[in-house]
């Protein structure tokens, strides 16, 4: 055993870019999955269900939610897998906000974020069109949060064509701008922030 001290809780002070809003995200999900799914059910599934819930959905439990029931009924394993990995990221990211965070692999106290990045980039490389823009966003979130800024920029440059003009593109470009800012490419970051209307980040 060893004592761990942190004098500056770096990750606890990070603010994640947030563009587009929940309503736009839910509408995009509705358009992608098709079917007559209530938007309220989509919102609840995406924002209220946690990692444990989605792991149970993956096992066939719809958690009493119409959106989850629809994904299971049509066999949309890509969407379910994406949401499971997204919840892994959310829980890991929340852990990192603690000033006492210390990653230790995929065990009871942490998650292996490399697995999420690997799963996301694998989807990108297989050239699957469905959810490809969301997988790119997830991978860039992970790289941003783990401080791998050059990798995040490189991933965007390689796959940016898969992201159509939408709130998802704005979110993804927000992470791109944050990474560009970190590695000293401030002019490029400012150009993106200006286009996105993110006035607060212009003064970083």
DOZA-407732 format. One record per residue (C-alpha): residue number from 1; x, y, z; chain; residue in three letters. Coordinates in steps of 0.05 Angstrom, whole numbers, plus 5000, padded with zeros to 4 digits. Layout:
% residues N
resi->NUM | u->X | v->Y | w->Z | chain->A | resn->ala
...
This chain:
% residues 204
resi->1 | u->5000 | v->5000 | w->5000 | chain->A | resn->unk
resi->2 | u->5021 | v->5072 | w->4991 | chain->A | resn->unk
resi->3 | u->4994 | v->5140 | w->5007 | chain->A | resn->unk
resi->4 | u->4974 | v->5184 | w->4948 | chain->A | resn->unk
resi->5 | u->4973 | v->5259 | w->4951 | chain->A | resn->unk
resi->6 | u->4947 | v->5309 | w->4900 | chain->A | resn->unk
resi->7 | u->4964 | v->5382 | w->4907 | chain->A | resn->unk
resi->8 | u->4927 | v->5406 | w->4845 | chain->A | resn->unk
resi->9 | u->4862 | v->5369 | w->4825 | chain->A | resn->unk
resi->10 | u->4874 | v->5383 | w->4751 | chain->A | resn->unk
resi->11 | u->4817 | v->5340 | w->4723 | chain->A | resn->unk
resi->12 | u->4767 | v->5365 | w->4775 | chain->A | resn->unk
resi->13 | u->4771 | v->5434 | w->4744 | chain->A | resn->unk
resi->14 | u->4761 | v->5414 | w->4672 | chain->A | resn->unk
resi->15 | u->4698 | v->5438 | w->4639 | chain->A | resn->unk
resi->16 | u->4672 | v->5395 | w->4582 | chain->A | resn->unk
resi->17 | u->4646 | v->5430 | w->4520 | chain->A | resn->unk
resi->18 | u->4570 | v->5426 | w->4514 | chain->A | resn->unk
resi->19 | u->4538 | v->5445 | w->4448 | chain->A | resn->unk
resi->20 | u->4470 | v->5429 | w->4419 | chain->A | resn->unk
resi->21 | u->4429 | v->5413 | w->4481 | chain->A | resn->unk
resi->22 | u->4390 | v->5352 | w->4502 | chain->A | resn->unk
resi->23 | u->4329 | v->5364 | w->4459 | chain->A | resn->unk
resi->24 | u->4370 | v->5365 | w->4395 | chain->A | resn->unk
resi->25 | u->4405 | v->5302 | w->4416 | chain->A | resn->unk
resi->26 | u->4340 | v->5266 | w->4430 | chain->A | resn->unk
resi->27 | u->4311 | v->5287 | w->4364 | chain->A | resn->unk
resi->28 | u->4373 | v->5262 | w->4328 | chain->A | resn->unk
resi->29 | u->4366 | v->5194 | w->4363 | chain->A | resn->unk
resi->30 | u->4293 | v->5191 | w->4343 | chain->A | resn->unk
resi->31 | u->4311 | v->5205 | w->4270 | chain->A | resn->unk
resi->32 | u->4366 | v->5153 | w->4271 | chain->A | resn->unk
resi->33 | u->4331 | v->5095 | w->4303 | chain->A | resn->unk
resi->34 | u->4264 | v->5106 | w->4269 | chain->A | resn->unk
resi->35 | u->4199 | v->5078 | w->4296 | chain->A | resn->unk
resi->36 | u->4147 | v->5111 | w->4340 | chain->A | resn->unk
resi->37 | u->4188 | v->5122 | w->4404 | chain->A | resn->unk
resi->38 | u->4166 | v->5178 | w->4451 | chain->A | resn->unk
resi->39 | u->4220 | v->5231 | w->4457 | chain->A | resn->unk
resi->40 | u->4210 | v->5230 | w->4533 | chain->A | resn->unk
resi->41 | u->4230 | v->5156 | w->4533 | chain->A | resn->unk
resi->42 | u->4293 | v->5172 | w->4493 | chain->A | resn->unk
resi->43 | u->4311 | v->5228 | w->4541 | chain->A | resn->unk
resi->44 | u->4300 | v->5184 | w->4602 | chain->A | resn->unk
resi->45 | u->4341 | v->5126 | w->4572 | chain->A | resn->unk
resi->46 | u->4400 | v->5169 | w->4552 | chain->A | resn->unk
resi->47 | u->4403 | v->5217 | w->4611 | chain->A | resn->unk
resi->48 | u->4372 | v->5180 | w->4670 | chain->A | resn->unk
resi->49 | u->4394 | v->5108 | w->4661 | chain->A | resn->unk
resi->50 | u->4464 | v->5092 | w->4687 | chain->A | resn->unk
resi->51 | u->4518 | v->5043 | w->4667 | chain->A | resn->unk
resi->52 | u->4487 | v->4986 | w->4707 | chain->A | resn->unk
resi->53 | u->4420 | v->4998 | w->4673 | chain->A | resn->unk
resi->54 | u->4450 | v->4996 | w->4604 | chain->A | resn->unk
resi->55 | u->4489 | v->4933 | w->4619 | chain->A | resn->unk
resi->56 | u->4423 | v->4901 | w->4637 | chain->A | resn->unk
resi->57 | u->4392 | v->4927 | w->4572 | chain->A | resn->unk
resi->58 | u->4450 | v->4893 | w->4536 | chain->A | resn->unk
resi->59 | u->4426 | v->4828 | w->4570 | chain->A | resn->unk
resi->60 | u->4355 | v->4838 | w->4545 | chain->A | resn->unk
resi->61 | u->4322 | v->4877 | w->4601 | chain->A | resn->unk
resi->62 | u->4286 | v->4938 | w->4573 | chain->A | resn->unk
resi->63 | u->4284 | v->4972 | w->4642 | chain->A | resn->unk
resi->64 | u->4212 | v->4990 | w->4629 | chain->A | resn->unk
resi->65 | u->4233 | v->5042 | w->4577 | chain->A | resn->unk
resi->66 | u->4202 | v->5047 | w->4507 | chain->A | resn->unk
resi->67 | u->4267 | v->5068 | w->4475 | chain->A | resn->unk
resi->68 | u->4306 | v->5009 | w->4504 | chain->A | resn->unk
resi->69 | u->4248 | v->4963 | w->4485 | chain->A | resn->unk
resi->70 | u->4251 | v->4988 | w->4413 | chain->A | resn->unk
resi->71 | u->4327 | v->4977 | w->4408 | chain->A | resn->unk
resi->72 | u->4319 | v->4906 | w->4434 | chain->A | resn->unk
resi->73 | u->4260 | v->4892 | w->4388 | chain->A | resn->unk
resi->74 | u->4297 | v->4913 | w->4325 | chain->A | resn->unk
resi->75 | u->4363 | v->4882 | w->4348 | chain->A | resn->unk
resi->76 | u->4401 | v->4947 | w->4345 | chain->A | resn->unk
resi->77 | u->4463 | v->4921 | w->4381 | chain->A | resn->unk
resi->78 | u->4505 | v->4978 | w->4354 | chain->A | resn->unk
resi->79 | u->4463 | v->5031 | w->4390 | chain->A | resn->unk
resi->80 | u->4462 | v->4991 | w->4454 | chain->A | resn->unk
resi->81 | u->4537 | v->4979 | w->4452 | chain->A | resn->unk
resi->82 | u->4549 | v->5053 | w->4439 | chain->A | resn->unk
resi->83 | u->4506 | v->5073 | w->4498 | chain->A | resn->unk
resi->84 | u->4541 | v->5023 | w->4544 | chain->A | resn->unk
resi->85 | u->4609 | v->5051 | w->4525 | chain->A | resn->unk
resi->86 | u->4582 | v->5122 | w->4534 | chain->A | resn->unk
resi->87 | u->4560 | v->5105 | w->4604 | chain->A | resn->unk
resi->88 | u->4629 | v->5075 | w->4618 | chain->A | resn->unk
resi->89 | u->4658 | v->5141 | w->4596 | chain->A | resn->unk
resi->90 | u->4610 | v->5182 | w->4639 | chain->A | resn->unk
resi->91 | u->4625 | v->5142 | w->4701 | chain->A | resn->unk
resi->92 | u->4700 | v->5144 | w->4690 | chain->A | resn->unk
resi->93 | u->4696 | v->5219 | w->4675 | chain->A | resn->unk
resi->94 | u->4658 | v->5231 | w->4740 | chain->A | resn->unk
resi->95 | u->4711 | v->5193 | w->4779 | chain->A | resn->unk
resi->96 | u->4765 | v->5236 | w->4749 | chain->A | resn->unk
resi->97 | u->4731 | v->5299 | w->4775 | chain->A | resn->unk
resi->98 | u->4749 | v->5277 | w->4845 | chain->A | resn->unk
resi->99 | u->4814 | v->5307 | w->4870 | chain->A | resn->unk
resi->100 | u->4832 | v->5237 | w->4896 | chain->A | resn->unk
resi->101 | u->4823 | v->5202 | w->4830 | chain->A | resn->unk
resi->102 | u->4877 | v->5151 | w->4814 | chain->A | resn->unk
resi->103 | u->4864 | v->5105 | w->4755 | chain->A | resn->unk
resi->104 | u->4879 | v->5032 | w->4766 | chain->A | resn->unk
resi->105 | u->4851 | v->4995 | w->4706 | chain->A | resn->unk
resi->106 | u->4783 | v->4962 | w->4695 | chain->A | resn->unk
resi->107 | u->4767 | v->4940 | w->4766 | chain->A | resn->unk
resi->108 | u->4720 | v->4962 | w->4821 | chain->A | resn->unk
resi->109 | u->4750 | v->5032 | w->4828 | chain->A | resn->unk
resi->110 | u->4762 | v->5051 | w->4756 | chain->A | resn->unk
resi->111 | u->4749 | v->5036 | w->4683 | chain->A | resn->unk
resi->112 | u->4798 | v->5025 | w->4628 | chain->A | resn->unk
resi->113 | u->4784 | v->5083 | w->4582 | chain->A | resn->unk
resi->114 | u->4830 | v->5053 | w->4529 | chain->A | resn->unk
resi->115 | u->4777 | v->5000 | w->4518 | chain->A | resn->unk
resi->116 | u->4725 | v->5053 | w->4503 | chain->A | resn->unk
resi->117 | u->4772 | v->5089 | w->4455 | chain->A | resn->unk
resi->118 | u->4790 | v->5023 | w->4421 | chain->A | resn->unk
resi->119 | u->4717 | v->5003 | w->4413 | chain->A | resn->unk
resi->120 | u->4699 | v->5071 | w->4384 | chain->A | resn->unk
resi->121 | u->4757 | v->5074 | w->4335 | chain->A | resn->unk
resi->122 | u->4744 | v->5002 | w->4313 | chain->A | resn->unk
resi->123 | u->4673 | v->5023 | w->4294 | chain->A | resn->unk
resi->124 | u->4703 | v->5081 | w->4254 | chain->A | resn->unk
resi->125 | u->4752 | v->5036 | w->4218 | chain->A | resn->unk
resi->126 | u->4699 | v->4985 | w->4199 | chain->A | resn->unk
resi->127 | u->4665 | v->5041 | w->4158 | chain->A | resn->unk
resi->128 | u->4597 | v->5028 | w->4188 | chain->A | resn->unk
resi->129 | u->4553 | v->5088 | w->4174 | chain->A | resn->unk
resi->130 | u->4503 | v->5082 | w->4230 | chain->A | resn->unk
resi->131 | u->4525 | v->5119 | w->4293 | chain->A | resn->unk
resi->132 | u->4594 | v->5132 | w->4263 | chain->A | resn->unk
resi->133 | u->4590 | v->5206 | w->4282 | chain->A | resn->unk
resi->134 | u->4571 | v->5188 | w->4354 | chain->A | resn->unk
resi->135 | u->4629 | v->5139 | w->4359 | chain->A | resn->unk
resi->136 | u->4677 | v->5194 | w->4335 | chain->A | resn->unk
resi->137 | u->4648 | v->5241 | w->4388 | chain->A | resn->unk
resi->138 | u->4656 | v->5189 | w->4442 | chain->A | resn->unk
resi->139 | u->4728 | v->5173 | w->4423 | chain->A | resn->unk
resi->140 | u->4745 | v->5247 | w->4423 | chain->A | resn->unk
resi->141 | u->4713 | v->5257 | w->4491 | chain->A | resn->unk
resi->142 | u->4756 | v->5202 | w->4519 | chain->A | resn->unk
resi->143 | u->4820 | v->5229 | w->4488 | chain->A | resn->unk
resi->144 | u->4804 | v->5299 | w->4512 | chain->A | resn->unk
resi->145 | u->4788 | v->5278 | w->4583 | chain->A | resn->unk
resi->146 | u->4851 | v->5236 | w->4588 | chain->A | resn->unk
resi->147 | u->4895 | v->5292 | w->4562 | chain->A | resn->unk
resi->148 | u->4915 | v->5259 | w->4497 | chain->A | resn->unk
resi->149 | u->4907 | v->5322 | w->4456 | chain->A | resn->unk
resi->150 | u->4950 | v->5305 | w->4396 | chain->A | resn->unk
resi->151 | u->4914 | v->5239 | w->4387 | chain->A | resn->unk
resi->152 | u->4847 | v->5274 | w->4391 | chain->A | resn->unk
resi->153 | u->4866 | v->5324 | w->4337 | chain->A | resn->unk
resi->154 | u->4895 | v->5268 | w->4293 | chain->A | resn->unk
resi->155 | u->4831 | v->5227 | w->4300 | chain->A | resn->unk
resi->156 | u->4789 | v->5286 | w->4279 | chain->A | resn->unk
resi->157 | u->4833 | v->5299 | w->4219 | chain->A | resn->unk
resi->158 | u->4826 | v->5227 | w->4198 | chain->A | resn->unk
resi->159 | u->4752 | v->5218 | w->4206 | chain->A | resn->unk
resi->160 | u->4720 | v->5288 | w->4205 | chain->A | resn->unk
resi->161 | u->4683 | v->5273 | w->4140 | chain->A | resn->unk
resi->162 | u->4637 | v->5225 | w->4176 | chain->A | resn->unk
resi->163 | u->4606 | v->5280 | w->4218 | chain->A | resn->unk
resi->164 | u->4550 | v->5317 | w->4182 | chain->A | resn->unk
resi->165 | u->4530 | v->5388 | w->4198 | chain->A | resn->unk
resi->166 | u->4490 | v->5380 | w->4262 | chain->A | resn->unk
resi->167 | u->4493 | v->5391 | w->4337 | chain->A | resn->unk
resi->168 | u->4538 | v->5329 | w->4339 | chain->A | resn->unk
resi->169 | u->4589 | v->5364 | w->4294 | chain->A | resn->unk
resi->170 | u->4587 | v->5425 | w->4339 | chain->A | resn->unk
resi->171 | u->4599 | v->5382 | w->4401 | chain->A | resn->unk
resi->172 | u->4656 | v->5345 | w->4367 | chain->A | resn->unk
resi->173 | u->4688 | v->5409 | w->4344 | chain->A | resn->unk
resi->174 | u->4683 | v->5436 | w->4415 | chain->A | resn->unk
resi->175 | u->4729 | v->5380 | w->4439 | chain->A | resn->unk
resi->176 | u->4774 | v->5392 | w->4379 | chain->A | resn->unk
resi->177 | u->4780 | v->5466 | w->4397 | chain->A | resn->unk
resi->178 | u->4795 | v->5449 | w->4470 | chain->A | resn->unk
resi->179 | u->4852 | v->5402 | w->4449 | chain->A | resn->unk
resi->180 | u->4879 | v->5452 | w->4399 | chain->A | resn->unk
resi->181 | u->4880 | v->5504 | w->4453 | chain->A | resn->unk
resi->182 | u->4918 | v->5458 | w->4500 | chain->A | resn->unk
resi->183 | u->4973 | v->5444 | w->4450 | chain->A | resn->unk
resi->184 | u->4984 | v->5517 | w->4434 | chain->A | resn->unk
resi->185 | u->4945 | v->5522 | w->4369 | chain->A | resn->unk
resi->186 | u->4904 | v->5579 | w->4398 | chain->A | resn->unk
resi->187 | u->4888 | v->5614 | w->4333 | chain->A | resn->unk
resi->188 | u->4854 | v->5552 | w->4306 | chain->A | resn->unk
resi->189 | u->4818 | v->5541 | w->4371 | chain->A | resn->unk
resi->190 | u->4793 | v->5613 | w->4372 | chain->A | resn->unk
resi->191 | u->4767 | v->5606 | w->4300 | chain->A | resn->unk
resi->192 | u->4726 | v->5545 | w->4320 | chain->A | resn->unk
resi->193 | u->4700 | v->5577 | w->4385 | chain->A | resn->unk
resi->194 | u->4680 | v->5639 | w->4346 | chain->A | resn->unk
resi->195 | u->4642 | v->5598 | w->4294 | chain->A | resn->unk
resi->196 | u->4607 | v->5558 | w->4349 | chain->A | resn->unk
resi->197 | u->4588 | v->5621 | w->4387 | chain->A | resn->unk
resi->198 | u->4626 | v->5598 | w->4449 | chain->A | resn->unk
resi->199 | u->4645 | v->5667 | w->4474 | chain->A | resn->unk
resi->200 | u->4667 | v->5642 | w->4543 | chain->A | resn->unk
resi->201 | u->4722 | v->5598 | w->4514 | chain->A | resn->unk
resi->202 | u->4751 | v->5654 | w->4472 | chain->A | resn->unk
resi->203 | u->4784 | v->5681 | w->4535 | chain->A | resn->unk
resi->204 | u->4820 | v->5617 | w->4557 | chain->A | resn->unk
